[in-house]
């Protein structure tokens, strides 16, 4: 692995282990076994490294979404995509939080936009099948919001001094959104 990639991997590890609030170039450099000037040579400054780490995190997320086996049934495929999204947040809650914060702060990340485009495609396939009760954009907002709400249950477990959500709770959140967006059978 080259120095640039080593620094990027170290930055992602720090984000996953410590979160964005505790992200420091000193920790990244120690983990990557390089000096601060080396980091600055490759990324300019801490913000450059953090931005590159966010781009990489979204790229990894998108890659996993694209690699997932998808059901030919568009409704099942949407459920599978929702589950994949929430599993990512559950497995990497600090990184997920940093990613969402980066987007909320106005970052434009192509992989994030492509991931949302995948959601729109899945919902458009449901509409084409005659099973969507709402406009595609409205349905996408509901599914997106429900996946983020479920993901936040993982992110806030320590804050709430609670166990992670149970599969039943996650299914209830997902199915509440699905019932809202789908036509009655």
Sine and cosine of phi, psi and omega as CSV:
sin_phi,cos_phi,sin_psi,cos_psi,sin_omega,cos_omega
0.00,0.00,0.71,-0.70,0.02,-1.00
-0.98,0.20,0.18,-0.98,-0.09,-1.00
-0.87,0.49,-0.68,0.74,0.01,-1.00
-0.86,0.50,-0.73,0.69,0.01,-1.00
-0.92,0.39,-0.59,0.80,0.03,-1.00
-0.89,0.45,-0.69,0.72,0.04,-1.00
-0.89,0.46,-0.67,0.75,0.00,-1.00
-0.90,0.44,-0.70,0.72,0.03,-1.00
-0.89,0.46,-0.64,0.77,0.04,-1.00
-0.90,0.43,-0.66,0.75,0.02,-1.00
-0.88,0.47,-0.69,0.72,0.03,-1.00
-0.89,0.45,-0.64,0.77,0.01,-1.00
-0.90,0.44,-0.69,0.73,0.03,-1.00
-0.89,0.46,-0.68,0.73,0.03,-1.00
-0.89,0.46,-0.66,0.75,0.00,-1.00
-0.93,0.36,-0.64,0.77,-0.07,-1.00
-0.99,0.13,-0.61,0.79,-0.14,-0.99
-0.92,-0.40,-0.42,0.91,-0.07,-1.00
1.00,0.04,0.22,-0.98,-0.06,-1.00
-0.92,0.40,-0.54,0.84,-0.03,-1.00
-0.90,0.44,-0.49,0.87,-0.01,-1.00
-0.96,-0.28,0.21,0.98,0.00,-1.00
-0.92,0.38,0.79,-0.61,0.05,-1.00
-0.62,-0.78,0.56,-0.83,0.03,-1.00
-0.92,0.39,-0.52,0.86,0.03,-1.00
-0.87,0.49,-0.71,0.71,0.01,-1.00
-0.92,0.40,-0.67,0.74,0.02,-1.00
-0.88,0.47,-0.73,0.69,0.00,-1.00
-0.88,0.47,-0.66,0.75,0.02,-1.00
-0.89,0.45,-0.69,0.73,-0.01,-1.00
-0.92,0.39,-0.62,0.79,0.00,-1.00
-0.99,0.10,-0.15,0.99,0.00,-1.00
0.87,0.49,0.73,0.68,0.06,-1.00
-0.74,-0.68,0.17,-0.98,0.06,-1.00
-1.00,-0.07,0.29,-0.96,0.01,-1.00
-0.85,0.53,-0.66,0.75,0.03,-1.00
-0.86,0.51,-0.53,0.85,0.05,-1.00
-0.91,0.42,-0.69,0.72,0.05,-1.00
-0.86,0.50,-0.73,0.69,-0.04,-1.00
-0.92,0.40,-0.55,0.83,0.06,-1.00
-0.87,0.49,-0.66,0.75,-0.08,-1.00
-1.00,0.08,-0.53,0.85,-0.12,-0.99
-0.82,-0.57,-0.01,1.00,0.05,-1.00
0.99,0.10,-0.82,0.58,0.01,-1.00
-0.26,-0.97,-0.05,-1.00,-0.03,-1.00
-0.88,0.48,-0.63,0.78,0.01,-1.00
-0.90,0.43,-0.62,0.78,0.04,-1.00
-0.89,0.45,-0.67,0.74,0.04,-1.00
-0.92,0.39,-0.70,0.72,0.00,-1.00
-0.89,0.46,-0.67,0.74,0.04,-1.00
-0.89,0.45,-0.68,0.73,0.03,-1.00
-0.90,0.44,-0.61,0.79,0.03,-1.00
-0.91,0.42,-0.63,0.77,0.02,-1.00
-0.92,0.40,-0.67,0.74,0.04,-1.00
-0.87,0.49,-0.69,0.72,0.01,-1.00
-0.91,0.41,-0.67,0.74,0.01,-1.00
-0.87,0.49,-0.71,0.70,0.04,-1.00
-0.92,0.40,-0.57,0.82,0.05,-1.00
-0.90,0.43,-0.67,0.74,0.05,-1.00
-0.89,0.45,-0.68,0.73,0.03,-1.00
-0.88,0.48,-0.74,0.68,-0.01,-1.00
-0.90,0.45,-0.67,0.75,0.01,-1.00
-0.86,0.51,-0.67,0.74,0.02,-1.00
-0.92,0.39,-0.59,0.81,0.03,-1.00
-0.91,0.42,-0.68,0.73,-0.03,-1.00
-0.95,0.33,-0.50,0.87,-0.04,-1.00
-0.99,0.15,-0.31,0.95,-0.04,-1.00
-0.91,0.42,0.67,-0.74,0.07,-1.00
-0.93,0.36,0.75,-0.66,-0.09,-1.00
-0.90,-0.43,0.73,-0.68,0.05,-1.00
-0.89,0.45,0.55,-0.83,0.08,-1.00
-0.94,0.34,-0.35,0.94,0.06,-1.00
-0.98,0.18,0.85,-0.52,-0.09,-1.00
-0.89,0.46,-0.53,0.85,0.02,-1.00
-0.94,0.35,-0.70,0.71,0.05,-1.00
-0.90,0.44,-0.64,0.77,0.03,-1.00
-0.88,0.47,-0.62,0.78,0.04,-1.00
-0.91,0.42,-0.70,0.72,0.05,-1.00
-0.87,0.50,-0.69,0.72,0.00,-1.00
-0.89,0.46,-0.67,0.75,0.04,-1.00
-0.90,0.44,-0.65,0.76,0.06,-1.00
-0.87,0.50,-0.74,0.67,0.01,-1.00
-0.87,0.49,-0.67,0.75,0.03,-1.00
-0.87,0.50,-0.69,0.73,0.00,-1.00
-0.86,0.50,-0.76,0.65,-0.05,-1.00
-0.92,0.38,-0.60,0.80,0.05,-1.00
-0.89,0.46,-0.63,0.77,0.05,-1.00
-0.86,0.51,-0.74,0.67,0.00,-1.00
-0.90,0.44,-0.60,0.80,0.00,-1.00
-0.92,0.39,-0.63,0.78,-0.04,-1.00
-0.97,0.23,-0.47,0.88,-0.11,-0.99
-0.68,-0.73,0.86,0.51,-0.14,-0.99
-0.88,0.47,-0.63,0.78,0.00,-1.00
-0.94,0.35,-0.64,0.77,0.03,-1.00
-0.92,0.40,-0.69,0.73,0.05,-1.00
-0.84,0.55,-0.70,0.71,0.00,-1.00
-0.88,0.47,-0.69,0.72,0.02,-1.00
-0.89,0.45,-0.64,0.76,0.01,-1.00
-0.89,0.45,-0.74,0.68,-0.01,-1.00
-0.91,0.42,-0.63,0.78,0.03,-1.00
-0.89,0.46,-0.65,0.76,0.01,-1.00
-0.88,0.48,-0.69,0.72,0.04,-1.00
-0.91,0.42,-0.70,0.71,-0.01,-1.00
-0.89,0.45,-0.42,0.91,0.04,-1.00
-1.00,0.08,0.14,0.99,0.14,-0.99
0.99,-0.14,0.12,0.99,0.00,-1.00
-0.92,0.40,0.64,-0.76,0.08,-1.00
-0.97,-0.26,0.94,-0.33,-0.06,-1.00
-0.85,-0.52,0.91,-0.40,-0.05,-1.00
-0.80,0.60,-0.65,0.76,-0.02,-1.00
-0.90,0.43,-0.56,0.83,0.05,-1.00
-0.92,0.38,-0.66,0.75,0.03,-1.00
-0.91,0.41,-0.61,0.79,0.03,-1.00
-0.92,0.38,-0.60,0.80,0.04,-1.00
-0.90,0.43,-0.65,0.76,0.04,-1.00
-0.92,0.39,-0.59,0.81,0.05,-1.00
-0.89,0.46,-0.57,0.82,0.07,-1.00
-0.89,0.45,-0.65,0.76,0.06,-1.00
-0.87,0.49,-0.73,0.69,0.01,-1.00
-0.87,0.49,-0.65,0.76,0.03,-1.00
-0.88,0.47,-0.69,0.73,-0.01,-1.00
-0.90,0.44,-0.65,0.76,0.00,-1.00
-0.95,0.31,-0.60,0.80,0.06,-1.00
-0.89,0.46,-0.57,0.82,0.05,-1.00
-0.91,0.42,-0.59,0.81,0.07,-1.00
-0.92,0.40,-0.66,0.75,0.03,-1.00
-0.89,0.46,-0.68,0.73,0.00,-1.00
-0.90,0.44,-0.45,0.89,0.02,-1.00
-1.00,0.10,-0.03,1.00,0.03,-1.00
0.98,0.21,0.35,0.94,-0.08,-1.00
-0.91,-0.41,0.19,0.98,-0.02,-1.00
-0.98,-0.19,0.79,-0.62,-0.05,-1.00
-1.00,0.00,-0.19,0.98,-0.09,-1.00
-0.77,-0.64,0.26,-0.97,0.14,-0.99
-0.87,0.50,0.49,-0.87,-0.07,-1.00
-0.81,0.58,-0.73,0.68,-0.05,-1.00
-0.89,0.46,-0.63,0.77,0.01,-1.00
-0.93,0.37,-0.70,0.72,0.04,-1.00
-0.88,0.48,-0.65,0.76,0.02,-1.00
-0.89,0.46,-0.66,0.75,0.04,-1.00
-0.87,0.50,-0.68,0.73,-0.01,-1.00
-0.92,0.40,-0.69,0.73,0.00,-1.00
-0.92,0.39,-0.70,0.72,0.02,-1.00
-0.86,0.52,-0.73,0.68,-0.01,-1.00
-0.90,0.44,-0.65,0.76,-0.02,-1.00
-0.93,0.37,-0.62,0.78,0.03,-1.00
-0.91,0.41,-0.64,0.77,0.03,-1.00
-0.94,0.35,-0.60,0.80,0.05,-1.00
-0.89,0.45,-0.71,0.70,0.03,-1.00
-0.89,0.45,-0.65,0.76,0.01,-1.00
-0.90,0.44,-0.62,0.79,0.01,-1.00
-0.91,0.42,-0.41,0.91,0.09,-1.00
-0.89,0.45,-0.57,0.82,0.08,-1.00
-0.95,0.31,-0.66,0.75,-0.05,-1.00
-0.90,0.44,-0.59,0.81,-0.12,-0.99
-0.99,-0.15,0.23,0.97,-0.02,-1.00
-0.85,0.52,-0.68,0.73,0.01,-1.00
-0.92,0.39,-0.68,0.73,0.01,-1.00
-0.86,0.52,-0.67,0.74,-0.03,-1.00
-1.00,0.07,-0.06,1.00,-0.08,-1.00
0.78,0.63,0.76,0.65,-0.11,-0.99
-0.76,-0.65,0.31,-0.95,0.11,-0.99
-0.97,0.25,0.36,-0.93,0.08,-1.00
-0.84,0.54,0.37,-0.93,-0.01,-1.00
-0.89,0.46,0.52,-0.86,0.02,-1.00
-0.99,0.16,0.37,-0.93,0.07,-1.00
-0.82,0.57,-0.57,0.82,0.01,-1.00
-0.90,0.43,-0.66,0.75,0.02,-1.00
-0.90,0.44,-0.71,0.70,0.00,-1.00
-0.89,0.46,-0.68,0.74,0.02,-1.00
-0.90,0.44,-0.64,0.77,0.03,-1.00
-0.88,0.47,-0.66,0.75,0.02,-1.00
-0.90,0.43,-0.75,0.66,-0.02,-1.00
-0.88,0.47,-0.74,0.67,-0.07,-1.00
-0.94,0.34,-0.46,0.89,0.11,-0.99
-0.88,0.47,-0.69,0.72,0.05,-1.00
-0.91,0.41,-0.68,0.73,-0.04,-1.00
-0.89,0.46,-0.68,0.73,0.01,-1.00
-0.89,0.46,-0.57,0.82,0.00,-1.00
-0.94,0.34,-0.62,0.79,-0.12,-0.99
-1.00,0.00,-0.34,0.94,-0.09,-1.00
-1.00,-0.06,0.49,-0.87,0.09,-1.00
-0.95,0.31,0.40,-0.92,0.05,-1.00
-0.92,0.39,0.57,-0.82,-0.01,-1.00
-0.97,0.23,0.00,0.00,0.00,0.00
